[in-house]
Amino acid sequence: MLGPTVVIGGLVLALLMRSRLGVLVLEDVRLWSTLFVSICIQALPFLVLGVTLSGVIAALVSPGFVERIVPRNQYLAVPAAGAAGFALPGCECGSVPIAGRLVAAGTPPAAALTFLLAAPAINPVVLISTAVAFPNEPMVVVARFAASFLAAVAIGWWWVIWKRRVPLDDIHAHDHGGSRWARFSESAAHDFVHAGGYLVVGAAVAASLQLIVPRTALDTVAGNEIASIITLALLAMLLSICSEADAFVAAGLPQFSLTSRLVFLVVGPVIDLKLIAMQRGVFGARFVMVFAPMTLVVATGSAVLVGQVLL
């Protein structure tokens, strides 16, 4: 199992490589280590927030309580879960363990998955950072909220309809016994071990890909709207930038249209390399094989639709 030693060891190794390889003039290696460390450091605070909330759910929330507050009608539970995502000021790294804990506590998977997609995309921190990054384009904030919420709800309803055809690994609540503090600490530690290791794997792959994709390739496709949309959708998935920071990256690509940059902002928080790795660890490989491509298509389509209307 990938544990805290992988998280700490990976960061320490990357920092050592960055500081000591200058004499070897291996600029690519130094750049890779810088990218790797920046992705991990950017994501870890929100991962900690996520596993903390996950531990609180494990310690305080019983399956019976969840069943009472979640609407029995799953078609109503999905938008309710999406709206709940507005209240969590965290990124996608923290939403994965929370969603897994909600499923284990008895929440319908459709609602938990909707929350997983909505929380990192429409929370106040993300919307504020988007407003700061696009000071002269206030409709970008509105469009990001609308497209992200629409995508999350659409995928949640898709799960309600097709759940029997989408394999999902069994997720069991861990019965730690003892006091609530014991249940909280052990559950949070378990989720950090599980999600933190996969975060490091995803960050390492993302850092490698950032060196492969040449910046000149972006300038070539910027003049074609369809090519721009496809490029920025894939770039958002490959770069794996935290949702609190991705707006500043999108603002730094003025050669692309607002709609294509909206695609970048909507796709990134719901499907990227580190998310795929973390979702695999929580929900299983078979689930990711179906859920990841569906999320990419729906998020891209939602952004294009909303962008055409609002931008």
C-alpha positions in Angstrom: 0.0 0.0 0.0 1.2 3.5 -0.8 1.7 5.3 2.5 2.9 8.5 4.0 6.5 7.5 3.4 5.9 7.6 -0.3 4.5 11.2 0.0 7.4 12.4 2.2 10.1 10.4 0.4 8.9 11.7 -3.1 9.0 15.3 -2.0 12.4 15.0 -0.3 13.9 13.2 -3.3 12.6 15.9 -5.7 13.9 18.7 -3.5 17.3 17.0 -3.3 17.4 16.5 -7.1 16.5 20.2 -7.7 19.2 21.5 -5.4 22.1 19.2 -6.2 21.7 18.5 -9.9 22.6 22.0 -11.0 26.3 21.0 -11.3 25.3 18.3 -13.8 23.5 20.9 -15.9 20.4 18.6 -16.1 17.9 21.5 -16.5 15.1 19.1 -17.5 15.5 17.1 -14.3 15.6 20.2 -12.2 12.5 21.5 -13.9 10.7 18.2 -13.4 11.5 18.2 -9.7 10.2 21.8 -9.4 7.0 20.9 -11.2 6.5 17.8 -9.1 7.1 19.6 -5.8 4.8 22.5 -6.8 1.9 20.1 -7.7 2.3 18.2 -4.5 2.7 21.2 -2.2 -0.2 22.9 -4.0 -2.5 19.9 -3.4 -1.4 18.6 0.0 -3.1 21.3 2.1 -6.4 20.6 0.5 -5.8 16.8 0.7 -5.3 17.3 4.5 -8.5 19.3 4.6 -10.3 16.5 2.7 -9.1 13.7 4.9 -9.8 15.7 8.0 -13.5 16.1 6.9 -13.5 12.5 6.0 -12.4 11.6 9.5 -15.1 13.8 11.0 -17.7 12.0 8.8 -16.4 8.6 10.0 -16.5 9.7 13.7 -19.7 11.6 13.8 -22.0 10.5 10.9 -23.8 7.2 11.0 -25.4 5.5 8.1 -28.8 6.1 9.6 -28.2 9.9 9.8 -27.1 10.0 6.2 -30.2 8.1 5.1 -32.4 10.6 6.9 -30.9 13.8 5.4 -30.4 12.6 1.8 -33.5 12.8 -0.3 -34.9 9.3 -1.0 -35.4 10.3 -4.6 -32.0 10.0 -6.2 -32.9 12.4 -9.0 -33.4 15.1 -6.2 -30.4 13.9 -4.2 -28.0 14.6 -7.1 -28.6 18.4 -7.4 -28.8 18.7 -3.6 -25.3 17.1 -3.4 -24.1 19.4 -6.2 -25.3 22.4 -4.3 -23.6 21.1 -1.1 -20.3 21.3 -3.0 -20.5 25.1 -2.9 -19.9 25.0 0.8 -16.5 23.2 0.7 -13.5 25.4 0.1 -11.2 22.7 -1.1 -9.8 21.2 -4.3 -10.3 17.9 -6.1 -7.6 16.2 -4.0 -9.7 16.5 -0.9 -13.0 15.6 -2.5 -12.0 12.1 -3.4 -11.6 10.7 0.1 -14.7 12.6 1.3 -16.8 11.0 -1.5 -15.4 7.6 -0.6 -16.3 8.1 3.1 -19.8 9.3 2.2 -20.4 6.1 0.1 -19.2 4.0 3.0 -21.5 5.9 5.4 -24.5 5.1 3.3 -24.9 8.0 0.9 -26.2 7.0 -2.6 -23.1 6.8 -4.9 -24.8 9.1 -7.4 -25.0 11.9 -4.8 -21.5 11.3 -3.5 -20.0 11.3 -7.0 -21.9 14.5 -7.8 -20.4 16.1 -4.7 -17.0 14.8 -5.7 -17.3 16.7 -9.0 -19.0 19.9 -7.8 -17.0 20.6 -4.6 -13.7 21.5 -6.3 -15.3 23.4 -9.1 -17.9 25.7 -7.6 -16.7 26.5 -4.1 -16.2 30.1 -3.1 -12.4 30.0 -3.1 -12.3 28.8 -6.7 -14.8 31.4 -7.9 -13.0 34.2 -6.1 -9.6 33.1 -7.7 -11.3 33.0 -11.1 -12.6 36.5 -10.6 -9.1 37.7 -9.6 -7.6 36.0 -12.7 -10.2 37.5 -15.1 -10.8 41.0 -13.6 -12.2 42.3 -16.9 -14.4 39.2 -17.7 -16.9 38.8 -14.9 -19.0 36.4 -17.0 -16.2 33.9 -16.9 -17.0 33.3 -13.2 -20.7 32.9 -13.9 -20.0 30.6 -16.8 -17.6 28.5 -14.8 -20.1 28.0 -12.0 -22.9 27.1 -14.4 -20.9 24.7 -16.6 -19.3 22.9 -13.7 -22.6 22.5 -11.8 -24.4 21.3 -15.0 -21.6 18.8 -15.6 -21.7 17.4 -12.1 -25.5 17.0 -12.0 -25.6 15.5 -15.5 -23.0 12.9 -14.5 -24.8 12.2 -11.3 -28.1 11.6 -13.1 -26.2 9.4 -15.6 -25.0 7.3 -12.7 -28.6 6.9 -11.4 -29.6 5.5 -14.8 -26.6 3.4 -15.7 -25.2 2.4 -12.2 -25.9 -1.3 -12.8 -23.6 -1.2 -15.8 -20.7 0.7 -14.1 -18.6 -1.5 -11.8 -17.8 0.1 -8.4 -15.6 -1.6 -5.8 -17.2 -2.2 -2.5 -16.3 0.5 0.0 -16.8 -0.3 3.6 -16.7 2.0 6.6 -13.8 1.0 8.8 -15.0 0.1 12.3 -12.2 1.3 14.5 -14.2 1.2 17.7 -13.2 3.2 20.8 -13.8 6.9 21.2 -14.8 9.3 18.5 -11.3 10.8 18.5 -9.9 7.3 17.8 -12.3 6.8 14.9 -11.5 10.2 13.6 -7.7 9.9 13.8 -7.6 6.3 12.4 -10.0 7.0 9.6 -8.1 10.2 8.6 -4.8 8.4 8.7 -6.2 5.6 6.6 -7.5 7.9 3.9 -4.3 10.0 3.8 -2.3 6.8 3.3 -4.6 5.7 0.5 -5.1 9.0 -1.3 -1.7 10.6 -0.6 0.3 7.8 -2.3 -1.8 8.0 -5.4 -1.4 11.8 -5.4 2.3 11.4 -5.6 2.1 9.0 -8.5 -0.3 11.3 -10.4 1.9 14.4 -9.7 5.0 12.5 -10.9 3.3 11.6 -14.2 1.8 15.1 -14.6 5.2 16.7 -14.1 6.7 14.5 -16.7 4.0 15.3 -19.2 4.5 19.1 -18.7 8.0 18.7 -20.1 6.8 16.8 -23.1 4.1 19.2 -24.3 5.8 22.0 -26.2 4.4 25.5 -25.7 4.8 26.2 -29.4 2.2 23.6 -30.1 -0.4 25.7 -28.2 0.2 28.7 -30.5 -0.4 26.5 -33.6 -3.8 25.3 -32.6 -5.1 28.5 -31.0 -6.6 29.8 -34.3 -8.9 26.8 -34.7 -11.8 26.7 -32.2 -12.4 23.0 -32.3 -8.7 22.2 -32.0 -8.4 24.8 -29.2 -11.2 23.1 -27.3 -9.8 19.6 -27.6 -6.2 20.9 -26.8 -7.2 22.7 -23.6 -9.4 19.9 -22.5 -6.5 17.4 -22.8 -4.1 20.0 -21.4 -6.3 20.5 -18.3 -6.3 16.7 -17.7 -2.6 16.3 -18.3 -1.3 19.3 -16.3 -3.3 18.4 -13.1 -3.3 21.9 -11.7 -5.2 22.5 -8.5 -8.6 24.2 -9.0 -7.6 27.1 -6.8 -4.8 28.0 -9.2 -5.9 26.9 -12.7 -7.7 30.2 -13.5 -4.4 32.0 -13.5 -3.0 29.5 -16.0 -6.0 30.0 -18.2 -5.7 33.7 -18.0 -2.1 33.4 -19.2 -3.3 31.8 -22.5 -4.8 34.9 -24.2 -4.3 33.5 -27.6 -7.2 31.0 -26.9 -10.9 32.0 -27.0 -12.8 32.4 -23.7 -14.9 29.3 -24.5 -11.9 27.1 -25.0 -10.4 28.5 -21.8 -13.7 27.8 -20.0 -13.2 24.2 -21.1 -9.8 24.2 -19.4 -11.4 25.5 -16.2 -14.3 23.0 -16.2 -12.4 19.9 -17.1 -9.4 20.3 -14.8 -11.2 20.1 -11.5 -13.2 17.0 -12.4 -10.8 14.8 -14.3 -7.0 14.9 -14.4 -4.1 12.5 -13.9 -3.9 12.7 -10.2 -7.7 12.4 -9.8 -7.7 9.3 -12.0 -5.0 7.8 -9.8 -6.8 8.7 -6.6 -10.2 7.6 -7.8 -8.7 4.3 -8.8 -7.4 3.8 -5.2 -10.8 4.6 -3.7 -13.4 3.3 -6.2 -11.4 0.7 -8.2 -9.8 0.4 -11.6 -13.0 -0.8 -13.4 -14.9 2.2 -12.2 -12.2 4.6 -13.4 -12.2 3.1 -16.9 -15.9 4.1 -17.4 -16.1 7.2 -15.2 -13.0 9.0 -16.4 -13.9 9.2 -20.1 -17.5 9.9 -19.4 -16.5 12.8 -17.1 -14.2 14.2 -19.8 -16.8 14.2 -22.5 -19.6 15.6 -20.3 -17.5 18.3 -18.8 -16.2 19.4 -22.2 -19.7 19.5 -23.7 -21.1 21.4 -20.8 -18.3 24.1 -21.0 -18.8 24.5 -24.7 -22.6 24.8 -24.4 -22.4 27.3 -21.6 -19.6 29.2 -23.2 -21.6 29.6 -26.4 -24.5 31.1 -24.4 -22.7 33.3 -21.8 -19.4 34.2 -23.4 
